[in-house]
Amino acid sequence: MSLEKAPYLGGMKNIRWMALLPLLAAVASACDDFGLAPDTPQQGKLTWTLDGDMLTKADAELPDTNDFLLTISDAGGTILYDGTYGDSPEFLSVEPGSYTLSIRSIAFSAPAFSRPQYGDEQVVLIPAGETVNVSLRCVLLNAGMRLKISADFLSAFPDGELFLKQEQTMLKYLYNEKRTAYLKPDQVSLVLYNEGKDQTLLSRRLQAREILNLGIQLAQSGGQGQLQVLVDTSKIWTQDNFVIGGDNDSDDEQGRPDAISVSDVSKYIDQKGVWVYGYIVGGDLTSAGKSVKTSGITKATHLALADRSSITTKASCLAVELPKGALRDALNLVDHPELIGKRVYVKGDLVAGYFGTRGMKNTKEYVLQQGME
């Protein structure tokens, strides 16, 4: 009899202990109310894009935006990302708080020719559980100078040399120089070195985005030539960056058309004959999954564009139809896998849905940028 009841009695004990567990847990919780650590705050999401309205294609000295230098840090100065814009992740999951995003087209520290520096810096507050996108507006950060040297000056100082001096750095400016000399927004001096002597012709404080044009000539006074520097105030130039929404049929000197960015496509859905620029990031959008394929492409009929080469999430891409013919022959990733990461301009009709994302149908033209930035 005892052998038959043993399992039953053991089962009753287990049932009683199980019934007591919720009560014991509640008591333990109540006793520890003042010692509980607060719940971990819900993380927010930080995303970033370059403001297309401020990206100029007209300036041949503008580097590839994929190579812009991006730094993201928290309020304590801890670096969360430090690298190129093109390699940056699509987003960062972060704790609630403030974050600083700084972007520069190039590093710039000393006077140099053809080295415009574009950039922006913004501080943003990320609330718990929210997504905040920072639109980085890249404007010209440094200043520049151009010299127009008259024939009489060349005759008077055939062996002279001109220098732009800023702090302890000297940049030689040849008489036949056509490029713009870029400098930090600060004091700059124009120095003439002739017959073993230095002569400061002009000192001026330059502002960011200012391109100062100087005419250098000899002014006739009392039958003797005196050196004269003319400041052409009508030529103080502020970088004109707005090209988005302009004449979409016009090209610049390098054949690059006015265009909108991939991130701006949603504003132009159902419009026809629109130029869009972006980076080729993959293809085979018919395959399952939330990301586009970046290698082993099997479909030649379409490709995916994104604002930067690191983005492969299908929802963030533009699916571009490649109609049969020369355009498909030139851009399809089956035959040209080397195009992954290249910047391209394409013209076609924008639609709300194509392979599960925004799309371009009836693609008619393209401009592929290879090594031009």
BALOBA-1460 file (C-alpha; in Angstrom, 3 decimals):
// residues 373
<rec num="1" residu="m" x="0.000" y="0.000" z="0.000"/>
<rec num="2" residu="s" x="2.798" y="2.466" z="0.870"/>
<rec num="3" residu="l" x="4.417" y="1.870" z="-2.492"/>
<rec num="4" residu="e" x="1.206" y="2.852" z="-4.257"/>
<rec num="5" residu="k" x="0.714" y="6.044" z="-2.205"/>
<rec num="6" residu="a" x="4.271" y="7.336" z="-2.436"/>
<rec num="7" residu="p" x="3.921" y="8.851" z="-5.883"/>
<rec num="8" residu="y" x="0.634" y="10.448" z="-4.902"/>
<rec num="9" residu="l" x="2.025" y="12.031" z="-1.721"/>
<rec num="10" residu="g" x="5.085" y="13.334" z="-3.631"/>
<rec num="11" residu="g" x="2.801" y="14.864" z="-6.260"/>
<rec num="12" residu="m" x="0.791" y="16.703" z="-3.627"/>
<rec num="13" residu="k" x="3.959" y="18.209" z="-2.190"/>
<rec num="14" residu="n" x="5.011" y="19.441" z="-5.636"/>
<rec num="15" residu="i" x="1.585" y="20.949" z="-6.223"/>
<rec num="16" residu="r" x="1.680" y="22.768" z="-2.873"/>
<rec num="17" residu="w" x="5.157" y="24.204" z="-3.622"/>
<rec num="18" residu="m" x="4.086" y="25.336" z="-7.072"/>
<rec num="19" residu="a" x="1.079" y="27.107" z="-5.619"/>
<rec num="20" residu="l" x="3.313" y="28.951" z="-3.168"/>
<rec num="21" residu="l" x="5.837" y="30.148" z="-5.757"/>
<rec num="22" residu="p" x="3.869" y="33.218" z="-7.010"/>
<rec num="23" residu="l" x="3.243" y="34.292" z="-3.407"/>
<rec num="24" residu="l" x="6.900" y="33.899" z="-2.465"/>
<rec num="25" residu="a" x="7.961" y="35.832" z="-5.543"/>
<rec num="26" residu="a" x="5.560" y="38.667" z="-4.704"/>
<rec num="27" residu="v" x="6.827" y="38.818" z="-1.109"/>
<rec num="28" residu="a" x="10.438" y="38.868" z="-2.274"/>
<rec num="29" residu="s" x="9.657" y="41.629" z="-4.744"/>
<rec num="30" residu="a" x="7.855" y="43.701" z="-2.137"/>
<rec num="31" residu="c" x="10.763" y="43.362" z="0.286"/>
<rec num="32" residu="d" x="13.203" y="44.573" z="-2.411"/>
<rec num="33" residu="d" x="11.199" y="47.524" z="-3.769"/>
<rec num="34" residu="f" x="13.746" y="50.073" z="-2.596"/>
<rec num="35" residu="g" x="16.694" y="48.155" z="-3.952"/>
<rec num="36" residu="l" x="15.523" y="47.620" z="-7.546"/>
<rec num="37" residu="a" x="17.569" y="49.188" z="-10.299"/>
<rec num="38" residu="p" x="15.557" y="51.313" z="-12.760"/>
<rec num="39" residu="d" x="14.565" y="49.752" z="-16.044"/>
<rec num="40" residu="t" x="17.007" y="50.281" z="-18.928"/>
<rec num="41" residu="p" x="15.733" y="53.228" z="-21.006"/>
<rec num="42" residu="q" x="14.356" y="52.254" z="-24.385"/>
<rec num="43" residu="q" x="16.908" y="52.969" z="-27.093"/>
<rec num="44" residu="g" x="16.319" y="55.421" z="-29.900"/>
<rec num="45" residu="k" x="17.506" y="55.250" z="-33.473"/>
<rec num="46" residu="l" x="19.823" y="57.778" z="-35.153"/>
<rec num="47" residu="t" x="19.929" y="58.074" z="-38.944"/>
<rec num="48" residu="w" x="21.606" y="60.616" z="-41.211"/>
<rec num="49" residu="t" x="21.541" y="61.813" z="-44.803"/>
<rec num="50" residu="l" x="23.213" y="64.508" z="-46.853"/>
<rec num="51" residu="d" x="20.854" y="67.341" z="-47.738"/>
<rec num="52" residu="g" x="20.492" y="67.023" z="-51.510"/>
<rec num="53" residu="d" x="19.574" y="70.695" z="-51.853"/>
<rec num="54" residu="m" x="23.056" y="71.652" z="-50.702"/>
<rec num="55" residu="l" x="25.045" y="69.267" z="-52.886"/>
<rec num="56" residu="t" x="26.423" y="71.020" z="-55.933"/>
<rec num="57" residu="k" x="27.465" y="69.119" z="-59.005"/>
<rec num="58" residu="a" x="28.579" y="72.279" z="-60.788"/>
<rec num="59" residu="d" x="31.858" y="72.514" z="-58.889"/>
<rec num="60" residu="a" x="34.400" y="70.195" z="-60.508"/>
<rec num="61" residu="e" x="36.441" y="70.303" z="-57.276"/>
<rec num="62" residu="l" x="33.678" y="68.692" z="-55.204"/>
<rec num="63" residu="p" x="34.851" y="65.216" z="-54.110"/>
<rec num="64" residu="d" x="32.705" y="62.102" z="-54.170"/>
<rec num="65" residu="t" x="30.217" y="62.371" z="-51.286"/>
<rec num="66" residu="n" x="30.867" y="58.696" z="-50.576"/>
<rec num="67" residu="d" x="34.356" y="59.772" z="-49.405"/>
<rec num="68" residu="f" x="33.175" y="62.521" z="-47.034"/>
<rec num="69" residu="l" x="34.568" y="62.105" z="-43.485"/>
<rec num="70" residu="l" x="31.872" y="61.481" z="-40.863"/>
<rec num="71" residu="t" x="32.243" y="61.454" z="-37.085"/>
<rec num="72" residu="i" x="29.437" y="60.676" z="-34.624"/>
<rec num="73" residu="s" x="29.980" y="61.099" z="-30.885"/>
<rec num="74" residu="d" x="27.871" y="61.134" z="-27.733"/>
<rec num="75" residu="a" x="27.615" y="63.897" z="-25.120"/>
<rec num="76" residu="g" x="30.605" y="62.477" z="-23.253"/>
<rec num="77" residu="g" x="32.839" y="62.616" z="-26.314"/>
<rec num="78" residu="t" x="32.838" y="58.868" z="-26.977"/>
<rec num="79" residu="i" x="33.200" y="58.227" z="-30.712"/>
<rec num="80" residu="l" x="30.440" y="55.987" z="-32.076"/>
<rec num="81" residu="y" x="31.539" y="56.193" z="-35.703"/>
<rec num="82" residu="d" x="34.590" y="57.667" z="-37.392"/>
<rec num="83" residu="g" x="35.020" y="56.931" z="-41.081"/>
<rec num="84" residu="t" x="33.723" y="57.714" z="-44.536"/>
<rec num="85" residu="y" x="30.108" y="58.597" z="-45.195"/>
<rec num="86" residu="g" x="29.864" y="55.811" z="-47.761"/>
<rec num="87" residu="d" x="30.955" y="53.164" z="-45.257"/>
<rec num="88" residu="s" x="28.729" y="54.388" z="-42.407"/>
<rec num="89" residu="p" x="25.894" y="52.096" z="-41.219"/>
<rec num="90" residu="e" x="22.325" y="52.865" z="-42.166"/>
<rec num="91" residu="f" x="21.492" y="53.732" z="-38.540"/>
<rec num="92" residu="l" x="22.764" y="53.526" z="-34.960"/>
<rec num="93" residu="s" x="20.734" y="52.281" z="-32.000"/>
<rec num="94" residu="v" x="21.607" y="54.647" z="-29.161"/>
<rec num="95" residu="e" x="20.610" y="55.467" z="-25.612"/>
<rec num="96" residu="p" x="18.467" y="58.611" z="-25.138"/>
<rec num="97" residu="g" x="20.631" y="61.716" z="-25.096"/>
<rec num="98" residu="s" x="22.440" y="64.226" z="-27.266"/>
<rec num="99" residu="y" x="24.790" y="63.318" z="-30.116"/>
<rec num="100" residu="t" x="27.095" y="65.325" z="-32.356"/>
<rec num="101" residu="l" x="27.466" y="64.601" z="-36.066"/>
<rec num="102" residu="s" x="30.335" y="66.231" z="-37.940"/>
<rec num="103" residu="i" x="31.023" y="65.773" z="-41.639"/>
<rec num="104" residu="r" x="33.827" y="67.120" z="-43.836"/>
<rec num="105" residu="s" x="34.484" y="66.578" z="-47.517"/>
<rec num="106" residu="i" x="38.245" y="66.543" z="-46.888"/>
<rec num="107" residu="a" x="40.700" y="67.262" z="-44.103"/>
<rec num="108" residu="f" x="42.037" y="70.810" z="-44.478"/>
<rec num="109" residu="s" x="44.709" y="72.514" z="-42.382"/>
<rec num="110" residu="a" x="46.932" y="74.639" z="-44.666"/>
<rec num="111" residu="p" x="46.573" y="76.786" z="-47.830"/>
<rec num="112" residu="a" x="46.320" y="74.679" z="-50.977"/>
<rec num="113" residu="f" x="45.027" y="74.884" z="-54.539"/>
<rec num="114" residu="s" x="41.782" y="73.198" z="-55.556"/>
<rec num="115" residu="r" x="40.970" y="72.055" z="-52.010"/>
<rec num="116" residu="p" x="37.518" y="73.384" z="-51.127"/>
<rec num="117" residu="q" x="36.238" y="71.926" z="-47.877"/>
<rec num="118" residu="y" x="32.523" y="71.313" z="-47.495"/>
<rec num="119" residu="g" x="30.909" y="70.234" z="-44.259"/>
<rec num="120" residu="d" x="28.473" y="70.610" z="-41.404"/>
<rec num="121" residu="e" x="28.183" y="69.893" z="-37.687"/>
<rec num="122" residu="q" x="24.950" y="69.343" z="-35.814"/>
<rec num="123" residu="v" x="23.937" y="68.373" z="-32.286"/>
<rec num="124" residu="v" x="20.724" y="66.356" z="-32.009"/>
<rec num="125" residu="l" x="18.668" y="65.055" z="-29.070"/>
<rec num="126" residu="i" x="17.460" y="61.441" z="-29.349"/>
<rec num="127" residu="p" x="14.366" y="60.695" z="-27.203"/>
<rec num="128" residu="a" x="13.702" y="57.175" z="-25.926"/>
<rec num="129" residu="g" x="12.106" y="54.901" z="-28.492"/>
<rec num="130" residu="e" x="12.149" y="57.459" z="-31.321"/>
<rec num="131" residu="t" x="13.934" y="57.658" z="-34.667"/>
<rec num="132" residu="v" x="15.620" y="60.958" z="-35.505"/>
<rec num="133" residu="n" x="17.114" y="61.688" z="-38.920"/>
<rec num="134" residu="v" x="19.781" y="64.358" z="-39.209"/>
<rec num="135" residu="s" x="19.970" y="66.138" z="-42.557"/>
<rec num="136" residu="l" x="23.557" y="67.310" z="-42.973"/>
<rec num="137" residu="r" x="23.832" y="70.514" z="-45.001"/>
<rec num="138" residu="c" x="27.270" y="70.586" z="-46.600"/>
<rec num="139" residu="v" x="28.335" y="74.154" z="-47.331"/>
<rec num="140" residu="l" x="31.749" y="75.596" z="-48.108"/>
<rec num="141" residu="l" x="33.740" y="75.934" z="-44.876"/>
<rec num="142" residu="n" x="36.992" y="77.477" z="-46.062"/>
<rec num="143" residu="a" x="37.726" y="80.586" z="-48.128"/>
<rec num="144" residu="g" x="39.646" y="81.232" z="-51.324"/>
<rec num="145" residu="m" x="41.605" y="83.734" z="-53.405"/>
<rec num="146" residu="r" x="42.138" y="84.262" z="-57.115"/>
<rec num="147" residu="l" x="44.721" y="86.651" z="-58.567"/>
<rec num="148" residu="k" x="44.511" y="88.454" z="-61.882"/>
<rec num="149" residu="i" x="47.970" y="89.755" z="-62.705"/>
<rec num="150" residu="s" x="48.275" y="92.532" z="-65.291"/>
<rec num="151" residu="a" x="50.823" y="92.636" z="-68.122"/>
<rec num="152" residu="d" x="52.521" y="95.742" z="-66.705"/>
<rec num="153" residu="f" x="53.107" y="93.953" z="-63.402"/>
<rec num="154" residu="l" x="54.723" y="91.047" z="-65.246"/>
<rec num="155" residu="s" x="56.979" y="93.480" z="-67.088"/>
<rec num="156" residu="a" x="57.955" y="95.287" z="-63.900"/>
<rec num="157" residu="f" x="58.642" y="92.138" z="-61.863"/>
<rec num="158" residu="p" x="59.602" y="89.402" z="-64.345"/>
<rec num="159" residu="d" x="61.612" y="87.552" z="-61.707"/>
<rec num="160" residu="g" x="59.277" y="88.279" z="-58.798"/>
<rec num="161" residu="e" x="57.338" y="85.627" z="-56.906"/>
<rec num="162" residu="l" x="53.967" y="85.937" z="-55.204"/>
<rec num="163" residu="f" x="52.991" y="84.063" z="-52.050"/>
<rec num="164" residu="l" x="49.838" y="83.743" z="-49.986"/>
<rec num="165" residu="k" x="50.858" y="83.691" z="-46.341"/>
<rec num="166" residu="q" x="48.644" y="82.408" z="-43.565"/>
<rec num="167" residu="e" x="50.151" y="81.971" z="-40.104"/>
<rec num="168" residu="q" x="53.519" y="80.320" z="-40.805"/>
<rec num="169" residu="t" x="52.535" y="78.704" z="-44.112"/>
<rec num="170" residu="m" x="53.436" y="80.155" z="-47.526"/>
<rec num="171" residu="l" x="51.699" y="79.078" z="-50.739"/>
<rec num="172" residu="k" x="53.471" y="80.059" z="-53.957"/>
<rec num="173" residu="y" x="51.136" y="81.630" z="-56.531"/>
<rec num="174" residu="l" x="52.580" y="81.430" z="-60.043"/>
<rec num="175" residu="y" x="51.862" y="84.258" z="-62.473"/>
<rec num="176" residu="n" x="49.991" y="81.915" z="-64.810"/>
<rec num="177" residu="e" x="48.017" y="80.130" z="-62.078"/>
<rec num="178" residu="k" x="44.331" y="79.590" z="-62.955"/>
<rec num="179" residu="r" x="43.191" y="77.574" z="-59.943"/>
<rec num="180" residu="t" x="41.602" y="78.917" z="-56.773"/>
<rec num="181" residu="a" x="43.805" y="78.936" z="-53.692"/>
<rec num="182" residu="y" x="41.841" y="77.787" z="-50.652"/>
<rec num="183" residu="l" x="42.635" y="79.044" z="-47.158"/>
<rec num="184" residu="k" x="41.285" y="78.897" z="-43.637"/>
<rec num="185" residu="p" x="38.749" y="81.623" z="-42.737"/>
<rec num="186" residu="d" x="41.339" y="83.867" z="-41.100"/>
<rec num="187" residu="q" x="43.922" y="86.550" z="-41.786"/>
<rec num="188" residu="v" x="45.865" y="86.150" z="-45.048"/>
<rec num="189" residu="s" x="48.639" y="88.238" z="-46.596"/>
<rec num="190" residu="l" x="49.731" y="88.604" z="-50.221"/>
<rec num="191" residu="v" x="53.526" y="88.830" z="-50.300"/>
<rec num="192" residu="l" x="55.798" y="89.785" z="-53.209"/>
<rec num="193" residu="y" x="59.350" y="88.458" z="-53.109"/>
<rec num="194" residu="n" x="61.600" y="90.399" z="-55.486"/>
<rec num="195" residu="e" x="65.367" y="91.034" z="-55.590"/>
<rec num="196" residu="g" x="65.898" y="89.403" z="-52.212"/>
<rec num="197" residu="k" x="63.229" y="91.435" z="-50.400"/>
<rec num="198" residu="d" x="59.714" y="90.649" z="-49.136"/>
<rec num="199" residu="q" x="56.908" y="93.172" z="-49.550"/>
<rec num="200" residu="t" x="53.432" y="92.655" z="-48.129"/>
<rec num="201" residu="l" x="50.978" y="93.920" z="-50.724"/>
<rec num="202" residu="l" x="47.745" y="93.188" z="-48.891"/>
<rec num="203" residu="s" x="46.477" y="91.752" z="-45.615"/>
<rec num="204" residu="r" x="42.871" y="90.781" z="-45.193"/>
<rec num="205" residu="r" x="40.664" y="88.596" z="-43.009"/>
<rec num="206" residu="l" x="38.658" y="86.156" z="-45.090"/>
<rec num="207" residu="q" x="35.262" y="84.790" z="-44.151"/>
<rec num="208" residu="a" x="34.044" y="81.246" z="-44.703"/>
<rec num="209" residu="r" x="32.559" y="80.783" z="-48.218"/>
<rec num="210" residu="e" x="34.293" y="83.938" z="-49.481"/>
<rec num="211" residu="i" x="36.291" y="83.770" z="-52.695"/>
<rec num="212" residu="l" x="38.287" y="86.990" z="-52.990"/>
<rec num="213" residu="n" x="39.365" y="88.108" z="-56.472"/>
<rec num="214" residu="l" x="42.387" y="90.417" z="-56.609"/>
<rec num="215" residu="g" x="43.671" y="92.371" z="-59.575"/>
<rec num="216" residu="i" x="47.380" y="93.248" z="-59.366"/>
<rec num="217" residu="q" x="48.715" y="96.004" z="-61.608"/>
<rec num="218" residu="l" x="50.901" y="99.109" z="-61.699"/>
<rec num="219" residu="a" x="49.174" y="102.453" z="-61.170"/>
<rec num="220" residu="q" x="50.780" y="105.400" z="-62.992"/>
<rec num="221" residu="s" x="51.468" y="108.317" z="-60.675"/>
<rec num="222" residu="g" x="53.867" y="111.188" z="-61.451"/>
<rec num="223" residu="g" x="55.383" y="109.244" z="-64.330"/>
<rec num="224" residu="q" x="56.397" y="106.377" z="-62.045"/>
<rec num="225" residu="g" x="54.762" y="103.004" z="-61.768"/>
<rec num="226" residu="q" x="53.462" y="102.140" z="-58.319"/>
<rec num="227" residu="l" x="52.160" y="98.781" z="-57.332"/>
<rec num="228" residu="q" x="48.395" y="98.666" z="-56.871"/>
<rec num="229" residu="v" x="46.107" y="95.904" z="-55.628"/>
<rec num="230" residu="l" x="42.481" y="96.118" z="-56.736"/>
<rec num="231" residu="v" x="39.844" y="94.244" z="-54.753"/>
<rec num="232" residu="d" x="37.050" y="93.221" z="-57.083"/>
<rec num="233" residu="t" x="34.174" y="93.335" z="-54.597"/>
<rec num="234" residu="s" x="31.684" y="92.378" z="-57.279"/>
<rec num="235" residu="k" x="33.442" y="89.030" z="-57.539"/>
<rec num="236" residu="i" x="33.280" y="88.047" z="-53.885"/>
<rec num="237" residu="w" x="31.548" y="84.770" z="-54.427"/>
<rec num="238" residu="t" x="29.329" y="82.715" z="-52.203"/>
<rec num="239" residu="q" x="29.083" y="79.092" z="-53.209"/>
<rec num="240" residu="d" x="25.862" y="78.470" z="-55.080"/>
<rec num="241" residu="n" x="24.851" y="74.983" z="-54.067"/>
<rec num="242" residu="f" x="21.218" y="74.689" z="-55.038"/>
<rec num="243" residu="v" x="20.715" y="72.444" z="-58.040"/>
<rec num="244" residu="i" x="17.940" y="70.085" z="-56.980"/>
<rec num="245" residu="g" x="14.750" y="70.653" z="-58.916"/>
<rec num="246" residu="g" x="16.518" y="72.709" z="-61.558"/>
<rec num="247" residu="d" x="16.598" y="72.095" z="-65.280"/>
<rec num="248" residu="n" x="16.744" y="68.313" z="-65.425"/>
<rec num="249" residu="d" x="17.816" y="68.416" z="-69.040"/>
<rec num="250" residu="s" x="20.947" y="70.462" z="-68.403"/>
<rec num="251" residu="d" x="24.398" y="68.988" z="-67.855"/>
<rec num="252" residu="d" x="27.501" y="70.461" z="-66.337"/>
<rec num="253" residu="e" x="30.866" y="70.520" z="-68.043"/>
<rec num="254" residu="q" x="31.511" y="66.915" z="-67.005"/>
<rec num="255" residu="g" x="28.206" y="65.623" z="-68.334"/>
<rec num="256" residu="r" x="26.552" y="65.293" z="-64.925"/>
<rec num="257" residu="p" x="22.850" y="66.202" z="-65.010"/>
<rec num="258" residu="d" x="20.858" y="68.013" z="-62.347"/>
<rec num="259" residu="a" x="19.323" y="65.282" z="-60.211"/>
<rec num="260" residu="i" x="17.546" y="64.419" z="-56.983"/>
<rec num="261" residu="s" x="18.937" y="61.999" z="-54.416"/>
<rec num="262" residu="v" x="17.476" y="58.582" z="-53.656"/>
<rec num="263" residu="s" x="16.222" y="59.853" z="-50.291"/>
<rec num="264" residu="d" x="14.183" y="62.543" z="-52.076"/>
<rec num="265" residu="v" x="12.495" y="60.168" z="-54.527"/>
<rec num="266" residu="s" x="9.319" y="59.902" z="-52.405"/>
<rec num="267" residu="k" x="8.605" y="63.586" z="-53.097"/>
<rec num="268" residu="y" x="8.538" y="62.973" z="-56.853"/>
<rec num="269" residu="i" x="6.548" y="59.745" z="-57.168"/>
<rec num="270" residu="d" x="4.570" y="59.489" z="-60.454"/>
<rec num="271" residu="q" x="6.719" y="62.139" z="-62.128"/>
<rec num="272" residu="k" x="8.227" y="61.249" z="-65.469"/>
<rec num="273" residu="g" x="11.674" y="61.924" z="-66.890"/>
<rec num="274" residu="v" x="13.337" y="62.594" z="-63.520"/>
<rec num="275" residu="w" x="17.100" y="62.370" z="-63.018"/>
<rec num="276" residu="v" x="18.156" y="60.531" z="-59.840"/>
<rec num="277" residu="y" x="21.691" y="60.027" z="-58.559"/>
<rec num="278" residu="g" x="22.956" y="57.401" z="-56.166"/>
<rec num="279" residu="y" x="25.380" y="54.552" z="-55.625"/>
<rec num="280" residu="i" x="24.889" y="51.134" z="-57.178"/>
<rec num="281" residu="v" x="24.624" y="48.812" z="-54.181"/>
<rec num="282" residu="g" x="23.260" y="45.548" z="-55.578"/>
<rec num="283" residu="g" x="20.496" y="43.783" z="-57.434"/>
<rec num="284" residu="d" x="18.279" y="40.683" z="-57.566"/>
<rec num="285" residu="l" x="15.499" y="42.438" z="-55.662"/>
<rec num="286" residu="t" x="13.159" y="39.566" z="-56.534"/>
<rec num="287" residu="s" x="14.931" y="37.350" z="-53.996"/>
<rec num="288" residu="a" x="13.461" y="36.932" z="-50.523"/>
<rec num="289" residu="g" x="14.795" y="39.011" z="-47.682"/>
<rec num="290" residu="k" x="15.006" y="42.617" z="-46.613"/>
<rec num="291" residu="s" x="18.391" y="43.272" z="-48.215"/>
<rec num="292" residu="v" x="19.520" y="43.457" z="-51.818"/>
<rec num="293" residu="k" x="22.128" y="41.022" z="-53.090"/>
<rec num="294" residu="t" x="25.593" y="42.509" z="-53.356"/>
<rec num="295" residu="s" x="27.340" y="39.656" z="-55.145"/>
<rec num="296" residu="g" x="26.496" y="36.742" z="-57.391"/>
<rec num="297" residu="i" x="23.836" y="38.804" z="-59.198"/>
<rec num="298" residu="t" x="21.730" y="36.702" z="-61.586"/>
<rec num="299" residu="k" x="19.207" y="39.264" z="-62.909"/>
<rec num="300" residu="a" x="20.261" y="41.743" z="-65.595"/>
<rec num="301" residu="t" x="16.890" y="43.524" z="-65.718"/>
<rec num="302" residu="h" x="17.352" y="45.866" z="-62.762"/>
<rec num="303" residu="l" x="19.673" y="47.192" z="-60.073"/>
<rec num="304" residu="a" x="19.405" y="48.983" z="-56.725"/>
<rec num="305" residu="l" x="20.563" y="52.527" z="-55.939"/>
<rec num="306" residu="a" x="21.112" y="54.038" z="-52.481"/>
<rec num="307" residu="d" x="22.320" y="57.336" z="-51.051"/>
<rec num="308" residu="r" x="25.584" y="55.748" z="-49.931"/>
<rec num="309" residu="s" x="27.360" y="52.561" z="-50.829"/>
<rec num="310" residu="s" x="26.991" y="50.952" z="-47.388"/>
<rec num="311" residu="i" x="23.177" y="50.809" z="-47.558"/>
<rec num="312" residu="t" x="21.698" y="47.512" z="-48.694"/>
<rec num="313" residu="t" x="18.292" y="47.528" z="-46.980"/>
<rec num="314" residu="k" x="15.757" y="47.095" z="-49.764"/>
<rec num="315" residu="a" x="13.301" y="49.631" z="-48.297"/>
<rec num="316" residu="s" x="16.013" y="52.316" z="-48.406"/>
<rec num="317" residu="c" x="16.926" y="51.654" z="-52.033"/>
<rec num="318" residu="l" x="15.554" y="52.648" z="-55.399"/>
<rec num="319" residu="a" x="14.900" y="49.730" z="-57.747"/>
<rec num="320" residu="v" x="15.922" y="50.832" z="-61.250"/>
<rec num="321" residu="e" x="14.586" y="49.050" z="-64.307"/>
<rec num="322" residu="l" x="17.165" y="48.341" z="-67.020"/>
<rec num="323" residu="p" x="15.297" y="48.073" z="-70.337"/>
<rec num="324" residu="k" x="16.773" y="45.805" z="-72.975"/>
<rec num="325" residu="g" x="19.368" y="47.564" z="-75.087"/>
<rec num="326" residu="a" x="22.446" y="49.719" z="-74.633"/>
<rec num="327" residu="l" x="21.484" y="50.882" z="-71.133"/>
<rec num="328" residu="r" x="21.117" y="47.308" z="-69.837"/>
<rec num="329" residu="d" x="24.291" y="46.258" z="-71.599"/>
<rec num="330" residu="a" x="26.217" y="49.035" z="-69.844"/>
<rec num="331" residu="l" x="24.767" y="48.845" z="-66.322"/>
<rec num="332" residu="n" x="23.629" y="45.294" z="-65.586"/>
<rec num="333" residu="l" x="25.468" y="43.684" z="-62.675"/>
<rec num="334" residu="v" x="25.583" y="40.219" z="-64.175"/>
<rec num="335" residu="d" x="28.132" y="41.371" z="-66.745"/>
<rec num="336" residu="h" x="29.537" y="44.274" z="-64.725"/>
<rec num="337" residu="p" x="29.847" y="43.338" z="-61.025"/>
<rec num="338" residu="e" x="32.630" y="45.941" z="-60.787"/>
<rec num="339" residu="l" x="29.946" y="48.662" z="-60.851"/>
<rec num="340" residu="i" x="29.004" y="47.939" z="-57.237"/>
<rec num="341" residu="g" x="29.823" y="51.099" z="-55.283"/>
<rec num="342" residu="k" x="29.941" y="53.360" z="-58.358"/>
<rec num="343" residu="r" x="27.963" y="56.590" z="-58.532"/>
<rec num="344" residu="v" x="25.467" y="56.866" z="-61.377"/>
<rec num="345" residu="y" x="22.809" y="59.252" z="-62.671"/>
<rec num="346" residu="v" x="19.712" y="57.673" z="-64.246"/>
<rec num="347" residu="k" x="16.665" y="59.233" z="-65.887"/>
<rec num="348" residu="g" x="13.221" y="57.648" z="-65.911"/>
<rec num="349" residu="d" x="9.702" y="57.537" z="-64.451"/>
<rec num="350" residu="l" x="9.346" y="57.257" z="-60.669"/>
<rec num="351" residu="v" x="6.805" y="54.820" z="-59.220"/>
<rec num="352" residu="a" x="5.727" y="54.052" z="-55.656"/>
<rec num="353" residu="g" x="6.182" y="50.295" z="-55.930"/>
<rec num="354" residu="y" x="8.725" y="48.178" z="-57.787"/>
<rec num="355" residu="f" x="10.133" y="44.957" z="-56.288"/>
<rec num="356" residu="g" x="8.836" y="45.950" z="-52.862"/>
<rec num="357" residu="t" x="10.371" y="49.419" z="-52.748"/>
<rec num="358" residu="r" x="10.328" y="52.711" z="-54.653"/>
<rec num="359" residu="g" x="11.253" y="52.343" z="-58.252"/>
<rec num="360" residu="m" x="12.220" y="53.851" z="-61.580"/>
<rec num="361" residu="k" x="10.596" y="52.439" z="-64.700"/>
<rec num="362" residu="n" x="11.236" y="53.229" z="-68.359"/>
<rec num="363" residu="t" x="14.820" y="54.231" z="-67.629"/>
<rec num="364" residu="k" x="16.022" y="56.138" z="-70.688"/>
<rec num="365" residu="e" x="19.422" y="57.680" z="-69.978"/>
<rec num="366" residu="y" x="22.359" y="57.327" z="-67.634"/>
<rec num="367" residu="v" x="25.648" y="59.013" z="-66.768"/>
<rec num="368" residu="l" x="28.103" y="56.718" z="-65.035"/>
<rec num="369" residu="q" x="30.740" y="58.508" z="-63.001"/>
<rec num="370" residu="q" x="34.021" y="56.633" z="-63.038"/>
<rec num="371" residu="g" x="37.031" y="58.369" z="-61.545"/>
<rec num="372" residu="m" x="35.689" y="61.864" z="-62.099"/>
<rec num="373" residu="e" x="35.308" y="62.935" z="-58.468"/>
